[in-house]
Amino acid sequence: MDIKTVREQKGITQQGLSEVTGIDQSSISRMENGKQGISLNNLYQIANALDEPIESFFSRSQTA
């Protein structure tokens, strides 16, 4: 899953996530839109704020 999908499913705004994590709202927007990389520390903060395991933000590619 991606951050934006989880955030929206939980009814949390970018501003609300910003207030909980201390990450600028504009940075969250850029991360969600793929215009800014996400540090492991920021991902950990976001995962905790969204009450999601950090692993849920990593996709596994499957090869046949």
N, C-alpha and C positions, 0 to 999 in steps of 0.2 A: 504494500500500500504506500501511497505517498502522503506527505504531511498535510497537504491541502484537503485531501479526501477525508482523512481521519478527523482533522480539525472541524470541517464542515459537518460531518456526521455527529460530532459531539456538540454542535451548536456553539462553537467558540469562534469569535472573530479574531482576525490577525492582531488587533489592538489588545484584546483580552489575553491572547497567547503571549504577546509582548510584555504585558504587565506581570504575568506570572513568571516568565523566564528571564526577564531583564534584557532580552534581545530586541533591538530596534524593530519596530513594525515594518519599516522599509526593507530591512534585511530579511525579515521573514517573507515578505512579498517576493523579493528577488530569489530567495532559496526555493520557494514554491514554484516559481516560474523558470527555474533552471538557469537563472542569470548570475547566480552566486553559489559557490560551493558551500558545503555544510561541514563544519569541523565536527569531530567526534564529540567534543564537549557540548557544542550547541545541540547536536542531535540527542545527546543524553538528556539535556535540559528539556527539550521539546517532548521527547518520549515520556519523561516523568510528568510533565504538565498535562499531557493528553492521556495519562494513565494507560500507556501502551508499552509492551516490551520493545526494547530497541530493535530486536531482531525483525519485528514486523515491517520495518522500513527498508530492509534489504531483500532484494528479489533473488531468487535462485533460478538460474537458467538451466533448463533441462535439455540434455542432448540425447538423441535416440541412438 
